[in-house]
Amino acid sequence: MCDDVYSDLANAVVQQAVEDWQNAVDTIRKMKHSTRCHKTQIVNSAKRRKDDCESFFKSQWFELLTNLDGRQLLKDLKKRDKDRQKAKFNKVNIAG
C-alpha cells in the first residue's frame, strides 16, 4: 500500500514536469509574435521553466522517481511537439 502511494506521487511529479515543459514551450512559441509590453519577462520565465524541466528529466532525482529514461522522454516530447505543430500548420493550410 505504501509503495503505491509513493509510486503515485512520483508519477504525479513526472507528469507535472511534462505538462510544465509543454506549457513553457507553448508560451515561448505564442509570445514570439506577441506585442505585449511584458513579452521579454514572460518569455524569459518560460525559458527558465523549460530549462528547469529539461534539467530534471536528465537528473538523478528523475532516475530515482521513475524507471523511464529521462533523455528519451525529452526526445519524445520534442518530437510530439514538432508533430503537433506540423498538424496545426497543415490544418491551417487546408482550411485557408
N, C-alpha and C positions, 0 to 999 in steps of 0.2 A: 504493500500500500504506500509506504513512504517513498519508495523508489519511483512509483508512478507520479507522485506529486512533484518530485524533483525533475523528473523527465518532462512533465507538462510545463513546468516553469522554464526549463532550459529551451524547450521548443518555442515557447512564447517569446523568449528573449531573441532567439534567432529570427523568428517570424517578424518581430518588430523591427529588427535591423534591416531585413529585406524590404519591408514597407517604407522605412525611413530612407533607405537608399533610393528606391523608386521615386518617392516624393521629392527628394532632393534633385534627382536627375530631371524630373518633370519641371520643377521650379526653375532650374537653370535654363532649360530649353524655352520655357514660356517667357522668361524675363529677357531673353536675348533680343526680342523685338519690342520690348516694353518701353514706354516713355515715362514711367513713374519716377518721381523725384528721388525715391529711396532705392532705386534699382540696384546700385552698387552694393549697398548693405545687404539687401535680400539675396543677391547672387553670391556674395562672399559667405554669408551664413549657410546657404545651401551647399556651396562647395566644401565648406568645413564639415558639414553633416555627412556629405557623400564620402569625403576622405576618411572621416572617423569610422563610418560603416565599413569601408574597404579595409582599413587597418584591422578592424575587429574580425572580419572574415579571414584574415591572414594570421590571426593571433593564436597564441597558446590557449587563451581563455576559450576561444571558439572551439578548439580541439577538445577541451575538457567538457564542453557543453553538449557536443554532438559527435556523431560518427561521420558526419558529412565532411567532404573535402572543401574547405572554405574558398580556396583558389578556383576550384572547379565551379562552385556555386556562383562566385563572382563572374566568371566567364559565361556561365549560363544566363545570369541576369543581364549582362551586357548584350548577349545575343537576343534574348527575349525582348529587350528594349528596342534593339535595332529592328527586329521583325515587327514589333508594334508600330514603329514609326513608318516602316515601309507600307504596312497595311493601311495606316491612316492616310499616307500620301496617295496610295492607289485609290482609296475610297474617294478622296477629294477630286482626283483627276477624272475618275469615272463619272462622278456627279456633276462635275464642272463642264 
